[in-house]
Amino acid sequence: MNHGTHKKHKDREDSLSELAQKIKPFVENIIRIQKQAKSLGIFVNDRELLECTGCDLVEDVAFDGFLMTYHRESDDMADCGLRFEEMGEDKYRCPVCGTALKAEIL
């Protein structure tokens, strides 16, 4: 690598580092807001919705953004109030039959 190429590479690294420092507070805010929304029951679209492979319980998102579940065979698709239990970063358990599921992280 010649001196000119090295300098361009170093300048680009410095520029990216400076950009990362500028956007870091915004990213931290987004993460904080997502955590708050998730704690309120709002689906933050960080993973695929769950569908139990052992029974007919499925997740969906209501028009107001809140996570809901219903039984696939139900006539009205009303929220039954059950929630898949988070067991780890991408592992969940069905509250009806106990089936362990792996969520696809987006």
Phi, psi and omega in degrees: 000128180277171186300318181296318179293320179298317180295317178298317179297315179296318179298319180294318177299316179298318180296317179294321178297318178296317178297316179301319179294325180290322184270349182307313179298326179291317179297317179298322177295316180299316179298317179297316180295319178298319179297318178297313180299315180299320180293337178273354180097009178276134180280124185259012175058039179264357179203168175289153174290148185268145172226120183291135178272351181260341178213198185255020180280132179226153174264153174208174178242126178287166182301336180268005177093354181281143177289140178219162174228153175206165177273129185308325182276358182289150182284324187256354180054034178282148179299123180273355175086353178280149178228140174295135182275125179283123182253348182183191185303317181226024181242135182226158177236137178289131180286347182270305187246352177083005179298133177275134181234149174252121180277143174276115180280135181266000000 
